[in-house]
Amino acid sequence: MTAPAASRPSPGRRALSLVAGNRISQVYLLIVLALLAWVAVDTTLVHQEDASFAGVVPMLATLPWGFAVALLPDGSTAGFFAVVAAGALVNAALIGLVTGRRRG
């Protein structure tokens, strides 16, 4: 017998619970957010003679999805942040799936 529609969570709530419904996913997302903040500060406030490797660290933190940055045309900054954020959300969802199965 299925649960009444009022007691079932909506698809949006289920997705949010999957992405950020456990402590490990939340910590992971906070780390990626801090890395993206570091990249933003580094690119706007720090003048460098040569290229900075600050963008490599968030890309590595979101592997394997972070490699999609290489597919971006002419290295757009907004695209970089979008790809890293999307990769972090996918990884957080996978973390949520794994931790949910271990507990369930």
Buried (B, 14 or more C-beta within 10 A) or exposed (E): EEEEEEEEEEEEEEBEBBBBBBEEBBEBBEEBEEBBEBBEEBBEEEEEEEEEEBBEBBBEBBEEBBEBBEEBEEEEEEBBBBBBBBBBBBBBBEBBEEBBEEEE
